């Protein structure tokens, strides 16, 4: 095990038991299991990787159901000898300030920091022996201030922002494939640059209010919006994210999302109708 391995006994025992239930090892009796050398190597990889997940992620944002799904997908990846799919959705870097619209020509500090977090996690996962295929989507859909940026150079700004985005991933080791979100045809047609106002989900009011309050921090303080503008944008985000969640469930049935937005409260929007079966998401520990 790596020097930083520190998995608690209860967590270790639970993970080994769950692995056995999913087919890792050959049951002999209810309490005994026969493991081949390959099985033992898979257990070493799995235990080391779960320890890594605990070290880099904010466990307050991970309930027991989500933890189980993440573990399940990693176990199946090893048993089926298939890469574990990790995916993230990055927003473009916006110009900030009251009355500012559009996008910067290069990525901002937040995007750069989370590119490093995602790339570092994938690199360490591979070093532990887990096969990973990671994809970072750059969101050229669901654009902020869509009406206000019409007639501007926003399309060119998005292109240069995306080039800066791709370059940063290459500079930190090229561990992650980069794609435009619009490359997913179902999202390009279903959401578009404008977003959708009438969508897939009618979430509970308490969740809506929580997301709305968190959005105000960014939109009012960062962009100078009014309360009514924030509410309208929140409606669009919830409808659009719920559709994205449905698409990603189909694309990555055994995948894991790595969260890269600053607002962790938004994660539930991807769950759509199925709030009781959340999309498995790793929320990395914030630096600040």
Secondary structure, DSSP 8 states (H G I E B T S, - for coil): --TT----HHHHHHHHHHHHHTTSSEESSSS-EE--HHHHHHHHHHHHHHHHHHHHB-GGG--HHHHHHHHHHHHHHHHTT--EEEEEEEE--B--STT--SB-SS--HHHHHHHHHHHHHHHHHHHTT--EEEEEEEE-SS-TTHHHHTTTTHHHHHHHHHHHHHHHHHHTTS-SEEEEGGGSHHHHHHTTTT--SS-S----HHHHHHHHHHHHHHHHHHH---HHHHHHHHHHHHHHHHHHHHHHHHHTTT-EEEE-SS-GGGGGGGGTT-TTS---EEEB----
